[in-house]
Amino acid sequence: MPNIWICGFSEKENARIRELVNTAIEELGLSEDAITSIIEMKAEPCRPITPASPTRTQPYIRICSSGKEEIQNITRVLKKMRIGVDVEWLLLDGFLPASAME
C-alpha cells in the first residue's frame, strides 16, 4: 500500500501535485490501496536563521511503500509527468493491518 505525503506546499500547489499524484496512482492501478496525505507545514532547512542566510522553504513529496519497485514505478510516472518537485523515498520494513492489531 503506497502512501504519498505532500509536504510544505501552498494550497494551490497542493492541489496541483495531488492531481498529478492521483493520476499516476490510477495509471499504475494502485488507486484501491494508495493513500495521499497533505502535510500542511513549512519544510525548512535545519540551519540557524540569520539575516545573512534567511530560511527558504524546501517542500517535497515522500513516497512510502514496502515495495521498492512500487516506489520506483510511482517516481517514474511522476517524472514522466514533469512534476518538478523533490521526491523522497521511504522503504518500509513491513505493514500490519488494523485487524492484526486487535
C-alpha positions in Angstrom: 0.0 0.0 0.0 1.8 3.1 -1.1 1.5 6.3 0.9 2.3 9.6 -0.7 2.9 12.6 1.5 2.7 16.1 0.0 4.8 18.3 2.4 5.2 22.0 2.7 3.5 23.4 -0.4 1.0 26.2 -0.8 -2.7 25.3 -1.1 -2.6 25.9 -4.8 0.5 23.7 -5.3 -1.1 21.0 -3.0 -4.0 20.8 -5.4 -1.8 20.6 -8.5 0.5 18.0 -7.0 -2.3 15.9 -5.6 -3.9 15.8 -9.0 -0.7 14.6 -10.6 -0.1 12.0 -7.9 -3.6 10.7 -8.1 -3.3 10.4 -11.9 0.0 8.5 -11.5 -1.6 6.2 -8.9 -4.6 5.5 -11.2 -2.3 4.9 -14.2 -0.4 2.2 -12.2 -3.6 0.5 -11.0 -2.9 1.3 -7.3 -5.8 3.6 -6.5 -7.6 0.9 -4.4 -4.6 0.7 -2.0 -2.9 4.1 -2.2 -3.2 6.9 0.3 -2.3 10.5 -0.4 -1.8 12.9 2.6 -1.2 16.6 2.6 1.1 17.7 5.4 0.4 21.4 5.9 3.6 22.7 7.5 6.7 24.6 6.3 9.5 22.4 5.2 12.5 24.4 6.2 16.2 23.7 6.5 17.7 22.8 9.9 20.3 25.6 9.9 20.2 28.7 12.0 18.2 31.6 10.6 20.3 34.8 10.3 19.9 38.0 8.3 22.8 36.8 6.1 21.2 33.4 5.4 17.4 33.7 5.5 15.5 30.5 5.5 13.6 29.2 2.5 11.0 26.5 2.3 12.0 23.2 0.8 8.7 21.4 0.0 8.8 17.8 -1.2 6.8 14.7 -1.7 7.6 11.5 0.2 6.7 8.1 -1.4 6.4 5.4 1.3 5.9 1.7 0.5 7.1 -1.7 1.5 7.9 -2.4 -2.2 10.9 -0.7 -3.8 9.7 -1.5 -7.3 6.3 0.2 -6.5 8.2 3.3 -5.3 10.3 3.4 -8.4 7.2 2.9 -10.7 5.4 5.8 -9.0 8.5 8.0 -9.3 8.9 7.1 -13.0 5.4 8.1 -13.8 5.6 11.4 -11.8 8.9 12.2 -13.6 7.2 11.5 -16.9 4.5 14.0 -15.9 7.3 16.5 -15.1 6.1 17.1 -11.6 9.1 19.3 -10.9 9.4 18.8 -7.1 11.8 17.0 -4.8 10.9 13.4 -4.2 11.9 11.4 -1.1 11.7 7.6 -0.9 10.9 5.7 2.3 11.1 2.0 2.0 9.0 0.4 4.8 10.1 -2.7 6.5 6.6 -4.0 7.0 2.9 -3.4 7.4 0.3 -4.7 9.8 -3.4 -4.1 9.0 -5.7 -2.8 11.8 -7.2 -6.3 12.2 -3.8 -7.6 13.2 -3.5 -5.0 15.9 -6.7 -6.0 17.8 
